[in-house]
Amino acid sequence: MADLQPSGSGTGKAPVQFESEKPSLPQLEFKEPAASPVVKVTESLPTRLLQRFLGIDHNRALKKLMPWVSKGGLAILDQGLISGSNFLTSVLLARWMFPVQYGAYAVAFGIYVLLAVVYQSLILEPMAVFGGSSYRNCLRGYMGSLLWIHATASVAIFVVFGASAIAARGMAHSDGLAGALAGVTVASPCILAFALARRGFYLELSPAKSAGGAFVYSAVSVGALYVLYHRGLLSAFTAFLLMGLAALITTVYLLVRLRAELSPSEVAPSTRETWQKHWSYGRWALASAVAGWIPAYVYYPLLSSFGNIVHSGQLRALMNLTLPMEQTKAALGMLLLPYAARVQGQSGRSSATRLSIRMTMVSLVGAVAYWALILPLHGPVFRFLYSGRYMEVASLLPIIAFGSIVWSAAYGPAIALRAMESPASVFTAFSLATGLSLVVGVPATWAFGLKGAIWGSNLADVLSLVFVLIVLRRKIASRTPDTEQVLS
């Protein structure tokens, strides 16, 4: 996208100079018919308003439209296939497993999400940045260094979570948690390697090949899950094992294609150099991601500790309905973050307020529209998704919707702060919100069970929105260096 910026700025200035040099020509040509200008303004007003809201330059819109629709649509399709298969898997497991087994799966899945958050912050997000800049001319060697880093991380996962699975076997009331943790131990390295291979194609701006791999993964995982269920072999352990096997098969397929896609590199970065650059960039992104993960997933183990592990499964069944919105925002973030960074690079911090409002309105309107469709039909939706199970908690879905809408409102300001290369500011806002919400949420979970856990999580969403708006306002007004530059 960097090669489009110089030509974009140049074409934006030329029409202004031309019109200022010859102001009389348009007046002589169009002033004669009195009704003509009025008709022209009336017809183009909605288009002009839409272009102004979205920040689109009319002179460049047609030239950029098709590439954005093509590559952006494929990127959303890629993410949609993965998130859709994960959503379908979670729903099918809720239908086919006993509540105790599904509760163990929910706890283990929350741990896997934490692993994915760490991996995203330290590997995938810096990869998107450095793969398009520092290591653009040595992508094959760069990918080799990342694979070595992935191998080291896989060993650490095997040691830490393997020991946790063994320890869980001796715990009272674990109810299948040991098997679920063992499944996460085996499957996580394969699933994370799959994510790494998919992102490799984005370095060459080839989302179509990544989407092809996502299709293979989705078909294999969902199809094999159906086979396991009808053979009576389905459990939390076999479900994770199945996802890991599907990811491993697809990863091998993608890496073979990626090796042919990337040209041989003359000078490859060392693994040590690659890790140092990734750690320098990703540490604040990791901190803010963990701060956002805690209020979303900490209540699963708390519910199983304070009450019954069945409550964890009930919470997971409710939160499954938020996944379409969350995954849609994740897919759009792959496009909005570089766009926001480019706009702020050209216009400076003065554009952050307007940009934040636009992105907030897009995500907020989408969230409200989604829940406006779901909430009136929450009873039939639950019966359809879970085959009559979890109907006792279906009435709590409006509370879940409230938290989802508020969290969507915080999306725009958070993207704006990241585009300003200030992940430390996002961490500050999210960590303050998480800390204060846990002070209320943990006792509420102990006293009120599932309702207390939901409201504790919702409180974190409300505080995150408040704090991220405050931090963004101060960041725009401040003339001092970014927080992460001061603290580094």
C-alpha positions as CSV (number, residue, x, y, z in Angstrom):
1,M,0.0,0.0,0.0
2,A,3.0,2.3,0.5
3,D,3.5,2.8,-3.3
4,L,0.0,4.3,-3.5
5,Q,0.6,7.2,-1.1
6,P,2.9,9.4,-3.2
7,S,0.7,9.2,-6.3
8,G,-2.4,9.7,-4.1
9,S,-1.0,12.9,-2.5
10,G,0.1,14.2,-5.9
11,T,-3.2,13.7,-7.6
12,G,-5.0,15.3,-4.7
13,K,-3.2,18.6,-5.2
14,A,-3.3,18.9,-9.0
15,P,-7.1,19.7,-9.4
16,V,-6.9,22.5,-6.7
17,Q,-4.0,24.3,-8.6
18,F,-5.8,23.9,-12.0
19,E,-9.1,25.3,-10.7
20,S,-7.4,28.2,-9.0
21,E,-5.6,29.2,-12.2
22,K,-8.7,29.2,-14.3
23,P,-11.7,30.0,-12.2
24,S,-13.8,31.6,-15.0
25,L,-14.1,28.6,-17.3
26,P,-16.5,26.5,-15.2
27,Q,-18.7,29.6,-14.6
28,L,-19.0,30.4,-18.3
29,E,-19.9,26.8,-19.2
30,F,-22.4,25.9,-16.5
31,K,-24.1,29.1,-15.4
32,E,-26.3,29.6,-18.5
33,P,-29.1,27.0,-17.6
34,A,-30.4,28.0,-14.2
35,A,-31.8,24.6,-13.3
36,S,-28.7,22.7,-14.3
37,P,-26.5,23.5,-11.2
38,V,-29.3,22.7,-8.8
39,V,-30.0,19.4,-10.4
40,K,-26.3,18.5,-10.4
41,V,-25.9,19.4,-6.7
42,T,-29.0,17.5,-5.7
43,E,-28.0,14.4,-7.5
44,S,-24.4,14.3,-6.2
45,L,-25.2,15.4,-2.6
46,P,-25.6,11.8,-1.0
47,T,-22.5,10.7,-2.8
48,R,-20.5,13.7,-1.7
49,L,-21.6,13.3,1.9
50,L,-20.7,9.6,1.9
51,Q,-17.3,10.3,0.4
52,R,-16.7,13.0,2.9
53,F,-17.6,10.8,5.8
54,L,-15.4,7.9,4.6
55,G,-12.6,10.2,3.6
56,I,-12.6,9.1,-0.1
57,D,-11.0,11.2,-2.8
58,H,-13.3,11.2,-5.8
59,N,-10.5,11.4,-8.3
60,R,-8.8,8.2,-7.0
61,A,-11.8,6.2,-5.9
62,L,-12.4,4.3,-9.1
63,K,-8.7,3.4,-9.5
64,K,-8.5,2.0,-5.9
65,L,-11.9,0.5,-5.7
66,M,-11.4,-2.8,-7.4
67,P,-8.0,-3.7,-5.7
68,W,-9.6,-3.0,-2.3
69,V,-12.7,-4.9,-3.0
70,S,-10.7,-7.9,-4.3
71,K,-8.0,-8.2,-1.7
72,G,-10.1,-6.9,1.1
73,G,-12.9,-9.2,0.3
74,L,-10.5,-12.2,0.2
75,A,-9.0,-11.2,3.5
76,I,-12.5,-11.1,5.1
77,L,-13.3,-14.4,3.4
78,D,-10.1,-15.9,4.8
79,Q,-10.9,-14.7,8.4
80,G,-14.6,-15.6,8.0
81,L,-13.8,-19.2,7.1
82,I,-11.6,-19.7,10.2
83,S,-13.9,-17.9,12.6
84,G,-17.0,-19.5,11.0
85,S,-15.6,-23.0,11.5
86,N,-14.5,-22.2,15.1
87,F,-18.0,-20.9,15.8
88,L,-19.7,-23.9,14.2
89,T,-17.3,-26.2,16.2
90,S,-18.2,-24.5,19.5
91,V,-21.9,-24.7,18.8
92,L,-21.8,-28.4,17.7
93,L,-19.8,-29.3,20.8
94,A,-22.4,-27.5,23.0
95,R,-25.1,-29.6,21.3
96,W,-23.3,-32.9,21.4
97,M,-21.3,-32.8,24.7
98,F,-22.6,-33.2,28.2
99,P,-22.6,-29.8,30.1
100,V,-19.7,-30.9,32.3
101,Q,-17.6,-31.9,29.3
102,Y,-18.4,-28.6,27.6
103,G,-17.5,-26.7,30.7
104,A,-14.1,-28.3,30.6
105,Y,-13.7,-27.4,26.9
106,A,-14.7,-23.8,27.7
107,V,-12.0,-23.4,30.4
108,A,-9.3,-25.0,28.1
109,F,-10.5,-22.9,25.1
110,G,-10.0,-19.7,27.2
111,I,-6.5,-20.8,27.9
112,Y,-5.9,-21.4,24.2
113,V,-7.2,-17.9,23.4
114,L,-4.6,-16.5,25.7
115,L,-1.9,-18.4,23.9
116,A,-3.3,-17.1,20.6
117,V,-3.3,-13.5,21.9
118,V,0.4,-13.8,23.0
119,Y,1.3,-15.3,19.6
120,Q,-0.6,-12.6,17.7
121,S,1.1,-9.8,19.6
122,L,4.7,-11.1,19.5
123,I,4.8,-12.9,16.1
124,L,1.9,-12.1,13.7
125,E,1.4,-8.4,14.2
126,P,5.1,-7.5,14.1
127,M,5.4,-9.9,11.1
128,A,2.9,-7.8,9.2
129,V,5.0,-4.7,9.9
130,F,8.5,-5.9,9.3
131,G,7.6,-8.2,6.5
132,G,6.6,-5.1,4.5
133,S,9.5,-2.9,5.5
134,S,12.7,-4.1,7.1
135,Y,12.7,-7.7,5.7
136,R,10.9,-7.0,2.4
137,N,13.8,-8.2,0.3
138,C,14.5,-11.4,2.3
139,L,11.1,-12.8,3.0
140,R,12.1,-16.5,2.7
141,G,14.9,-16.1,5.2
142,Y,12.6,-14.1,7.5
143,M,10.0,-16.8,7.4
144,G,12.7,-19.3,8.2
145,S,13.7,-17.3,11.3
146,L,10.0,-17.1,12.4
147,L,9.6,-20.9,12.0
148,W,12.6,-21.4,14.4
149,I,10.9,-19.0,16.9
150,H,7.7,-20.9,16.5
151,A,9.5,-24.2,17.2
152,T,11.0,-22.8,20.4
153,A,7.6,-21.5,21.5
154,S,6.1,-25.0,20.8
155,V,8.6,-26.6,23.1
156,A,7.6,-24.1,25.9
157,I,3.9,-24.9,25.3
158,F,4.5,-28.6,25.6
159,V,6.4,-28.2,28.8
160,V,4.1,-25.7,30.6
161,F,0.7,-27.0,29.5
162,G,1.7,-30.6,29.6
163,A,2.6,-30.2,33.3
164,S,-0.7,-28.4,33.9
165,A,-2.6,-31.3,32.3
166,I,-0.8,-33.8,34.6
167,A,-1.4,-31.6,37.6
168,A,-5.1,-31.3,36.7
169,R,-5.5,-35.1,36.9
170,G,-4.9,-35.0,40.6
171,M,-7.4,-32.2,41.3
172,A,-10.7,-32.9,42.7
173,H,-13.8,-32.0,40.6
174,S,-11.7,-31.5,37.5
175,D,-14.4,-33.3,35.4
176,G,-12.4,-33.8,32.2
177,L,-10.3,-30.6,32.5
178,A,-7.1,-32.7,32.4
179,G,-8.0,-34.1,29.0
180,A,-9.0,-30.7,27.7
181,L,-5.6,-29.2,28.8
182,A,-3.8,-32.2,27.2
183,G,-5.7,-31.4,24.0
184,V,-4.7,-27.8,24.1
185,T,-1.0,-28.9,24.6
186,V,-1.0,-31.0,21.5
187,A,-3.2,-28.8,19.2
188,S,-1.9,-25.3,20.0
189,P,1.5,-25.5,18.2
190,C,-0.3,-26.8,15.1
191,I,-3.0,-24.2,15.1
192,L,-0.5,-21.4,15.7
193,A,1.7,-22.7,12.9
194,F,-1.3,-22.6,10.6
195,A,-1.8,-18.9,11.5
196,L,1.8,-18.2,10.7
197,A,1.7,-19.9,7.3
198,R,-1.5,-18.0,6.4
199,R,0.1,-14.6,7.3
200,G,3.0,-15.5,5.1
201,F,0.9,-15.0,2.0
202,Y,-0.1,-11.5,3.2
203,L,3.5,-10.5,2.9
204,E,3.1,-11.0,-0.8
205,L,-0.4,-9.5,-0.8
206,S,-1.9,-12.9,-1.8
207,P,-4.9,-13.4,0.5
208,A,-6.5,-15.8,-2.1
209,K,-4.0,-18.6,-1.3
210,S,-4.5,-18.1,2.4
211,A,-8.3,-18.3,1.9
212,G,-7.8,-21.5,0.0
213,G,-5.9,-22.9,3.1
214,A,-8.7,-21.7,5.4
215,F,-11.3,-23.5,3.3
216,V,-9.3,-26.8,3.5
217,Y,-9.0,-26.4,7.3
218,S,-12.7,-25.6,7.8
219,A,-13.8,-28.6,5.7
220,V,-11.4,-31.1,7.4
221,S,-12.1,-29.9,11.0
222,V,-15.9,-29.8,10.7
223,G,-16.2,-33.0,8.7
224,A,-14.0,-35.0,11.0
225,L,-15.9,-33.6,14.1
226,Y,-19.1,-35.1,12.6
227,V,-17.3,-38.5,12.2
228,L,-16.0,-38.4,15.8
229,Y,-19.5,-37.7,17.2
230,H,-21.2,-40.5,15.3
231,R,-18.5,-42.9,16.3
232,G,-18.9,-42.0,20.0
233,L,-15.4,-40.7,20.3
234,L,-16.1,-37.0,21.0
235,S,-14.6,-35.4,24.1
236,A,-12.8,-32.2,24.9
237,F,-9.4,-33.9,24.2
238,T,-10.4,-35.4,20.9
239,A,-12.0,-32.1,19.8
240,F,-8.8,-30.2,20.3
241,L,-6.8,-33.0,18.8
242,L,-9.0,-32.9,15.7
243,M,-8.5,-29.1,15.3
244,G,-4.7,-29.6,15.7
245,L,-4.6,-32.4,13.1
246,A,-6.6,-30.3,10.6
247,A,-4.3,-27.3,11.2
248,L,-1.2,-29.5,10.7
249,I,-2.4,-30.9,7.4
250,T,-3.3,-27.5,6.1
251,T,0.0,-25.9,7.4
252,V,2.1,-28.4,5.4
253,Y,0.1,-27.7,2.3
254,L,0.5,-23.9,2.8
255,L,4.2,-24.0,3.6
256,V,4.9,-26.0,0.4
257,R,3.1,-23.4,-1.6
258,L,4.7,-20.5,0.3
259,R,8.2,-21.8,-0.4
260,A,7.5,-21.7,-4.1
261,E,5.9,-18.3,-3.7
262,L,8.8,-16.5,-1.9
263,S,12.0,-15.9,-3.9
264,P,15.3,-17.0,-2.3
265,S,16.8,-14.4,-0.1
266,E,20.4,-13.2,-0.3
267,V,20.9,-12.2,3.3
268,A,18.6,-13.8,5.9
269,P,18.1,-12.3,9.3
270,S,19.2,-14.3,12.3
271,T,16.7,-15.7,14.7
272,R,18.1,-13.6,17.4
273,E,17.8,-10.4,15.4
274,T,14.3,-11.3,14.4
275,W,13.2,-12.0,17.9
276,Q,14.7,-8.8,19.3
277,K,12.8,-6.7,16.7
278,H,9.6,-8.5,17.4
279,W,9.9,-8.2,21.2
280,S,10.7,-4.5,20.9
281,Y,7.5,-3.9,18.9
282,G,5.2,-6.4,20.4
283,R,5.7,-6.1,24.2
284,W,3.2,-3.3,24.6
285,A,0.7,-4.9,22.2
286,L,1.0,-8.1,24.2
287,A,0.4,-6.2,27.5
288,S,-2.7,-4.5,26.2
289,A,-4.0,-7.8,24.6
290,V,-3.6,-9.7,27.9
291,A,-5.4,-6.8,29.8
292,G,-8.3,-7.2,27.3
293,W,-8.2,-11.0,27.6
294,I,-8.5,-11.1,31.4
295,P,-12.1,-9.8,31.9
296,A,-13.3,-11.8,28.9
297,Y,-12.0,-15.2,30.0
298,V,-11.0,-15.1,33.7
299,Y,-14.6,-15.8,34.8
300,Y,-14.6,-19.3,33.3
301,P,-12.2,-20.8,35.9
302,L,-13.7,-18.5,38.6
303,L,-17.2,-20.0,37.9
304,S,-15.8,-23.5,38.0
305,S,-14.0,-22.7,41.3
306,F,-16.8,-20.9,43.1
307,G,-19.6,-23.1,42.0
308,N,-20.0,-25.7,39.3
309,I,-18.0,-26.2,36.0
310,V,-21.4,-26.4,34.3
311,H,-21.7,-22.6,34.8
312,S,-18.6,-22.2,32.6
313,G,-20.3,-24.1,29.8
314,Q,-23.4,-21.9,30.2
315,L,-21.3,-18.7,30.0
316,R,-19.6,-20.1,26.9
317,A,-22.9,-20.9,25.3
318,L,-24.0,-17.3,25.8
319,M,-20.7,-15.8,24.6
320,N,-20.8,-17.9,21.4
321,L,-23.4,-15.4,20.2
322,T,-20.9,-12.6,20.3
323,L,-18.4,-14.4,18.1
324,P,-19.8,-13.3,14.7
325,M,-19.4,-9.6,15.8
326,E,-15.9,-10.1,17.3
327,Q,-14.6,-12.0,14.2
328,T,-16.0,-9.4,11.9
329,K,-14.2,-6.7,13.8
330,A,-11.0,-8.8,13.7
331,A,-11.2,-9.1,9.9
332,L,-11.9,-5.4,9.4
333,G,-9.0,-4.6,11.7
334,M,-6.6,-6.2,9.2
335,L,-7.7,-3.5,6.8
336,L,-8.5,-0.5,9.1
337,L,-5.2,-0.5,11.1
338,P,-2.9,0.1,8.1
339,Y,-5.4,2.5,6.7
340,A,-5.5,4.5,9.9
341,A,-1.8,4.5,10.2
342,R,-1.4,5.8,6.7
343,V,-4.0,8.6,7.3
344,Q,-2.3,9.7,10.5
345,G,1.1,9.5,8.8
346,Q,-0.1,12.0,6.2
347,S,-2.3,14.2,8.3
348,G,-0.8,13.9,11.8
349,R,-2.5,13.5,15.1
350,S,-5.1,16.1,14.1
351,S,-6.9,13.4,12.1
352,A,-7.2,11.0,15.0
353,T,-10.5,12.4,16.4
354,R,-12.3,12.3,13.0
355,L,-10.8,8.9,12.2
356,S,-11.8,7.5,15.6
357,I,-15.4,8.7,15.2
358,R,-15.7,7.1,11.8
359,M,-14.4,3.7,12.9
360,T,-16.5,3.8,16.1
361,M,-19.6,4.6,14.2
362,V,-19.0,1.7,11.8
363,S,-18.4,-0.9,14.6
364,L,-21.2,0.5,16.8
365,V,-23.8,0.6,14.1
366,G,-22.8,-2.9,13.1
367,A,-23.1,-4.2,16.7
368,V,-26.5,-2.5,17.3
369,A,-27.9,-3.9,14.0
370,Y,-26.6,-7.4,14.8
371,W,-28.2,-7.6,18.3
372,A,-31.4,-6.0,17.0
373,L,-31.8,-9.1,14.8
374,I,-30.7,-11.6,17.5
375,L,-32.4,-10.4,20.7
376,P,-36.1,-10.7,19.5
377,L,-35.4,-14.3,18.4
378,H,-33.1,-15.3,21.3
379,G,-35.4,-18.2,22.3
380,P,-35.6,-19.8,18.9
381,V,-31.9,-19.1,18.3
382,F,-30.9,-21.0,21.4
383,R,-33.2,-23.9,20.6
384,F,-31.8,-24.1,17.1
385,L,-28.1,-23.8,18.1
386,Y,-28.1,-26.0,21.1
387,S,-30.9,-28.4,20.4
388,G,-32.9,-27.2,23.5
389,R,-30.0,-27.1,25.9
390,Y,-29.0,-24.0,27.9
391,M,-32.5,-22.5,27.7
392,E,-32.3,-21.7,31.4
393,V,-29.8,-19.0,30.6
394,A,-31.2,-17.7,27.3
395,S,-32.9,-14.8,29.2
396,L,-29.4,-13.4,30.1
397,L,-28.6,-12.7,26.4
398,P,-29.6,-9.0,26.6
399,I,-27.0,-8.4,29.3
400,I,-24.4,-10.0,27.0
401,A,-25.6,-7.8,24.1
402,F,-25.1,-4.7,26.3
403,G,-21.5,-5.6,27.0
404,S,-20.9,-6.4,23.3
405,I,-22.2,-3.1,22.1
406,V,-20.1,-1.1,24.6
407,W,-17.0,-3.1,23.7
408,S,-17.6,-2.3,20.0
409,A,-17.8,1.4,20.8
410,A,-14.2,1.2,22.2
411,Y,-13.0,-0.4,19.0
412,G,-12.5,2.9,17.1
413,P,-10.5,4.8,19.7
414,A,-8.3,1.7,20.3
415,I,-7.5,1.4,16.6
416,A,-6.7,5.1,16.4
417,L,-4.2,4.8,19.3
418,R,-2.5,1.8,17.7
419,A,-2.3,3.7,14.4
420,M,-0.5,6.4,16.4
421,E,2.1,3.7,17.3
422,S,1.0,4.0,20.9
423,P,0.1,0.5,22.1
424,A,1.3,1.5,25.6
425,S,-1.7,3.9,25.7
426,V,-4.1,1.1,24.9
427,F,-2.5,-1.0,27.6
428,T,-2.9,1.8,30.2
429,A,-6.6,2.1,29.4
430,F,-7.4,-1.6,29.4
431,S,-5.3,-2.5,32.4
432,L,-7.0,0.2,34.5
433,A,-10.4,-1.0,33.4
434,T,-9.5,-4.6,34.1
435,G,-8.2,-4.0,37.5
436,L,-11.2,-1.9,38.7
437,S,-13.7,-4.4,37.2
438,L,-12.1,-7.4,38.9
439,V,-12.5,-5.6,42.3
440,V,-16.2,-5.7,41.7
441,G,-16.5,-8.8,39.4
442,V,-14.8,-11.4,41.5
443,P,-16.9,-10.9,44.6
444,A,-20.0,-10.6,42.4
445,T,-19.2,-14.0,40.8
446,W,-18.8,-15.5,44.2
447,A,-22.1,-14.1,45.4
448,F,-24.3,-14.2,42.3
449,G,-22.7,-16.9,40.1
450,L,-23.2,-16.5,36.4
451,K,-25.0,-13.2,36.5
452,G,-22.2,-11.7,38.6
453,A,-19.6,-12.9,36.1
454,I,-21.5,-11.3,33.2
455,W,-21.8,-8.0,34.9
456,G,-18.2,-8.1,36.0
457,S,-17.2,-8.5,32.4
458,N,-19.6,-5.8,31.3
459,L,-18.1,-3.4,33.8
460,A,-14.7,-3.9,32.2
461,D,-16.2,-3.1,28.8
462,V,-17.7,0.2,30.1
463,L,-14.5,1.2,31.9
464,S,-12.5,0.3,28.8
465,L,-14.5,2.7,26.7
466,V,-14.3,5.5,29.2
467,F,-10.5,5.2,29.7
468,V,-9.6,4.7,26.1
469,L,-11.5,7.9,25.2
470,I,-9.7,9.8,27.9
471,V,-6.3,8.5,26.9
472,L,-7.0,9.2,23.2
473,R,-8.0,12.8,24.0
474,R,-4.9,13.4,26.1
475,K,-2.7,11.8,23.4
476,I,-4.1,14.1,20.7
477,A,-3.7,17.2,22.9
478,S,-0.2,16.2,24.1
479,R,2.9,17.4,22.4
480,T,5.2,15.1,24.5
481,P,6.8,11.9,23.1
482,D,4.7,8.7,23.0
483,T,4.5,6.8,26.3
484,E,6.3,3.8,24.9
485,Q,9.3,6.0,23.8
486,V,9.5,7.4,27.3
487,L,9.3,4.0,29.0
488,S,11.6,2.1,26.6
